[in-house]
Amino acid sequence: LPDLRAFRYLMMNGEALPVEYCKKWFDYYPSVSMANVYGPTECSDDITHHIFESCLQNWTGYVPIGKPIQNMNIYILDKNLHLVPKGVTGDLYTSGAGVGKGYLNDDQKTKQVFITNPYSSSADDKVLYKTGDLAKWLADGTLDFAGRADEQVKIRGIRIELGEIETELAKSPLVKHNRIVIKEDANKSKFLVAYIVPNAEFNKESIQDFLKERLPNYMVPGFYVALDE
């Protein structure tokens, strides 16, 4: 193993942090603290930090994402924009100095997720951004990440809309129906799988080549499964 004992922190971002990775880090480097940080692209940059020196026994699944940083606020809301109690999963919204102004040349999308903040009357805190992520408050006041509310996923830190891949696949004369899903292997590495109802004889290479002409490589599934329906 490399000698990383001089490190002060290991900062993790871009993906949910599995607890088993956290435990493995402290097995190797018990003197180096870990920081699990979270932040959507639409904010600048991270909006929560969770710094810790060991993995707690009650952690399962993924490491908590912590508490909002200075000048940022976090709200866990239901579909009616009401605050939910601790332990209840809801939509993660944020407000504060780090929230962006919206999407360039896309007023419709901006209005959908950058809304008026009903929990603040301050001119500096008037915009509430809907991240599209799900989370809940734990009893100790930290945030527990619970995944995406839509079909947007991240693989190796890159955002991918599964529906965008499905839309392109539907244009292929070789494909009658399709569905894209995300899977994990034994090492928790994520990958894309395309389930295909073919229009003719199933040909993985031809379907894959069709996508490569239309999408970046990170959006082209590596695995294909033929189905009758």
C-alpha positions in Angstrom: 0.0 0.0 0.0 1.2 3.6 -0.6 2.2 5.5 2.5 -0.6 8.1 2.9 -0.2 8.7 6.6 0.8 12.3 6.0 -2.7 13.1 4.6 -5.0 15.1 6.8 -8.2 14.1 5.1 -9.5 11.9 2.3 -12.4 13.8 0.6 -15.0 11.7 -1.2 -17.5 13.2 -3.7 -19.3 12.3 -6.9 -20.9 9.0 -5.8 -22.6 7.7 -2.7 -19.9 6.3 -0.4 -20.5 2.6 0.6 -19.8 1.9 4.3 -17.5 -1.0 3.4 -15.2 1.4 1.6 -15.1 3.6 4.6 -14.2 0.7 6.9 -11.5 -0.5 4.5 -9.9 3.0 4.5 -9.7 3.1 8.3 -8.3 -0.4 8.4 -5.4 0.9 6.2 -5.1 4.5 7.5 -6.7 4.8 10.9 -5.0 8.2 11.5 -6.4 9.9 8.4 -9.9 11.4 8.7 -12.4 11.0 5.9 -14.8 13.7 4.6 -17.9 12.7 2.7 -19.1 15.7 0.8 -22.1 16.3 -1.4 -23.1 18.9 -3.9 -25.1 19.0 -7.2 -23.6 20.7 -10.2 -26.2 23.5 -10.0 -24.6 24.7 -6.8 -21.0 25.9 -6.2 -19.8 23.4 -5.3 -20.3 21.2 -2.3 -23.3 22.0 0.0 -22.8 19.4 2.8 -19.8 18.0 4.6 -19.5 15.0 6.9 -16.1 14.7 8.5 -15.4 11.6 10.6 -12.5 9.6 12.1 -14.1 6.1 12.1 -17.1 4.3 10.7 -19.9 4.0 13.2 -21.4 0.6 13.9 -24.9 1.7 13.1 -24.0 2.8 9.6 -25.4 0.5 6.9 -25.5 0.9 3.1 -23.9 4.4 2.5 -22.1 6.9 4.7 -24.2 9.9 5.7 -23.6 13.1 3.7 -23.5 15.3 6.8 -24.8 18.8 7.5 -25.0 22.0 5.3 -21.9 24.1 5.1 -21.8 27.8 6.1 -24.2 30.0 4.1 -26.2 27.0 2.8 -29.5 25.6 3.9 -31.0 22.1 3.4 -34.7 21.3 3.4 -36.3 17.8 3.2 -39.8 18.3 1.8 -42.8 16.3 0.6 -44.5 16.8 -2.7 -46.5 19.8 -1.3 -43.2 21.5 -0.1 -44.0 20.7 3.5 -41.1 19.9 5.8 -41.0 16.2 6.7 -40.0 14.9 10.2 -36.7 13.2 11.0 -36.4 9.7 9.7 -38.8 10.3 6.8 -37.4 10.3 3.2 -38.3 13.3 1.1 -37.0 15.5 -1.7 -33.7 17.3 -1.0 -33.9 21.1 -1.6 -31.2 23.6 -0.9 -30.9 27.4 -0.7 -28.2 29.9 0.1 -25.1 31.6 -1.4 -24.0 28.6 -3.5 -27.2 28.1 -5.5 -26.8 28.9 -9.2 -29.0 31.2 -11.2 -30.5 28.6 -13.5 -29.9 26.9 -16.8 -28.5 28.9 -19.7 -31.1 29.4 -22.4 -33.6 27.0 -20.7 -36.1 29.0 -18.8 -38.6 26.2 -18.7 -36.3 23.8 -16.9 -35.1 26.7 -14.6 -38.6 27.4 -13.5 -39.2 23.8 -12.7 -36.4 23.4 -10.2 -35.4 26.9 -9.1 -38.4 28.1 -7.2 -39.3 30.8 -4.6 -38.1 29.8 -1.2 -41.2 29.7 1.1 -39.0 29.3 4.2 -37.0 32.6 4.0 -37.9 36.2 3.5 -34.3 37.3 3.0 -33.3 38.8 -0.4 -30.1 36.7 -0.2 -32.0 33.5 0.3 -35.0 33.7 -2.0 -34.3 30.8 -4.3 -34.9 27.2 -3.5 -33.3 24.6 -5.7 -34.8 21.1 -6.1 -31.8 18.7 -6.5 -33.7 15.7 -7.6 -32.1 13.7 -4.8 -33.9 11.9 -2.0 -32.7 12.1 1.6 -33.8 12.0 5.3 -32.6 13.6 8.5 -31.1 11.1 11.0 -31.6 11.4 14.7 -28.2 13.1 15.2 -29.1 15.8 12.7 -27.0 14.5 9.8 -28.4 13.8 6.3 -28.7 10.3 4.9 -28.7 10.1 1.1 -31.4 7.9 -0.4 -30.8 8.0 -4.1 -32.4 9.9 -7.1 -36.1 10.8 -7.4 -35.9 10.5 -11.2 -34.0 8.2 -13.5 -30.8 10.3 -13.5 -27.9 8.2 -12.3 -24.2 8.7 -11.8 -21.5 6.3 -13.0 -17.9 7.2 -12.1 -19.1 10.7 -11.3 -20.8 11.4 -14.6 -24.5 12.1 -14.8 -26.5 9.9 -17.1 -30.2 10.1 -18.0 -31.4 6.6 -18.7 -34.3 7.9 -20.7 -32.0 9.7 -23.1 -30.4 6.3 -24.0 -33.8 4.7 -24.4 -34.9 7.5 -26.7 -31.9 6.9 -29.0 -32.3 3.2 -28.9 -36.0 3.5 -29.9 -34.8 5.1 -33.2 -33.0 2.0 -34.3 -34.8 -0.2 -36.8 -33.3 -3.2 -35.0 -35.1 -2.4 -31.7 -38.9 -2.8 -31.0 -38.8 -2.0 -27.3 -36.0 -1.3 -24.9 -35.3 -0.5 -21.3 -32.0 0.7 -19.7 -31.1 -0.2 -16.1 -28.1 0.4 -13.9 -26.5 -2.6 -12.1 -23.7 -3.1 -9.6 -21.1 -5.8 -9.6 -19.6 -7.5 -6.5 -17.2 -4.5 -6.1 -20.1 -2.0 -6.2 -18.9 -0.7 -9.6 -21.9 0.5 -11.6 -22.6 -0.4 -15.2 -25.4 0.0 -17.8 -27.5 -2.9 -19.1 -29.8 -2.7 -22.1 -32.8 -5.0 -22.3 -34.0 -5.3 -25.9 -37.0 -6.6 -27.7 -35.6 -6.9 -31.2 -37.4 -6.2 -34.4 -35.5 -8.9 -36.2 -32.7 -11.2 -35.3 -30.9 -9.9 -32.2 -27.5 -8.4 -33.0 -25.7 -6.8 -30.1 -22.8 -5.4 -32.0 -25.1 -3.6 -34.5 -27.2 -2.1 -31.8 -24.1 -1.0 -29.9 -22.6 0.6 -33.0 -25.9 2.4 -33.6 -25.6 4.0 -30.1 -21.9 4.8 -30.5 -22.8 7.0 -33.5 -25.2 9.1 -31.4 -24.1 9.1 -27.8 -20.8 9.6 -25.9 -19.0 6.3 -24.9 -20.0 6.6 -21.2 -23.7 6.4 -22.2 -23.3 3.3 -24.4 -24.3 0.1 -22.4 -21.7 -2.6 -22.3 -24.2 -5.4 -21.7 -27.3 -6.4 -23.8 -30.1 -8.8 -23.0 -32.6 -10.0 -25.6 -36.2 -10.5 -24.5 -39.3 -11.8 -26.2 -41.4 -9.1 -24.6 
